Amino acid sequence: MKKDHGKRIAVDPEIMGGKPVIKGTRLPVEVIIGGLAGGMTVAEVCAEYRIVDLDVRAALAYAAETLSEEHLIAVSD
């Protein structure tokens, strides 16, 4: 997966407690993903949060990359 989202996603401890956000905003990636998961279209997300399509794609790419790096630990009863 290409890491083009780095141009649009920022992680800074001084902004939103270090949550990943769209650069130049305080809009967390999780809000964008949540909007899409809740049934909003890309166009609706862009209009609601005043971002562009490339920001939404960057948020999705960031989320996908983050999930692909997740490690699960099996716990037995």
LINZITA-V20078 format. One record per helix or strand of 2 or more residues. SS is the DSSP state (A for helix, B for strand). FROM is the first residue (numbers start at 1). TO is the last residue. If there is no record, write none. Layout:
# LINZITA-V20078
ss->SS from->FROM to->TO
ss->SS from->FROM to->TO
This chain:
# LINZITA-V20078
ss->A from->4 to->7
ss->B from->9 to->10
ss->A from->16 to->18
ss->B from->21 to->22
ss->A from->29 to->37
ss->A from->42 to->49
ss->A from->53 to->68
